């Protein structure tokens, strides 16, 4: 009887040792696969000694490889977008700077006082455009800074909007129009930073006046505000890209602005727990803000 038990024990030990050897071989094979695999390839790990454990390990390895590949692709696209942004920024800075330099050269060549005055005025206008661009870049950097904290508190929305519209009154007057404001709840309040919310409203109003046509309509329903007006034919932007940094609807980038205003809106909204979106309503572009409770 003892000999039979001993033989069974030896058999069990031998089977266990064999299984351990197979597991070890499979682990070495997976390790070799990871060491020799081309990082740029889509090759995936498989199993030869198939058990629930080895299959789970292969799935985990493949999931990690997939995540790394996606992260690498995202990094490559981010680098490409950064280069595109730098090229766009370089263009936007060089254009007014070259214009200012050109008018200063004309100033030096002419003796006509009226022409000199015109050259100075034109140079100032282009330098002012550069100042606006650098101010926008500074605002964007602050809005996108993850370490910059906002003071979130209960804010009455309509008074903040009224102050922004009052500051923009000369621009509305110049266009011969007036904003159409429709609040279902004039006491509507939200959790926000008052200064950041004012910046968001100001950027949306400026965007509507600069790129739109007709009356600017601002409508509040529930927790959502909608800023909308018509867009001139041929100038329709891509609603899905409106909040991208440096995005402009015109391919030649000849329009006004740095393409940062709505990117700032998106960054500030995210920090306040709000959501910004854009969509088309016929020939009108509507930008909606859903504010936090």
Buried (B, 14 or more C-beta within 10 A) or exposed (E): EEEEEEEEEEEEEEEEEEEEEBBEEBEEBBEEBEEEBEEEEEEEBBBEBEEEEBEEBBEEBBEEBEEEBEEEEEEEEEEEEEEEBEEBBEEBBEBBBEBBEBBBEBBEEEEEEEEBEBBEEBBEEBBEBBEBBEEBBEBBEBBBEEEEEBEBEEBBBBEBBEBBBEEBEEBBEEBEBEBEBEBEEEEBBBBBBBEBBBBBBBBBBBBBBEBBBBBBBBBBEEBBBBBBBBBEEEEEBEBEEBBBBBBBBEEEBEEEBBBBBBBBBBBBBEBBBBBBBBBEEEEBBBBBBBBEE
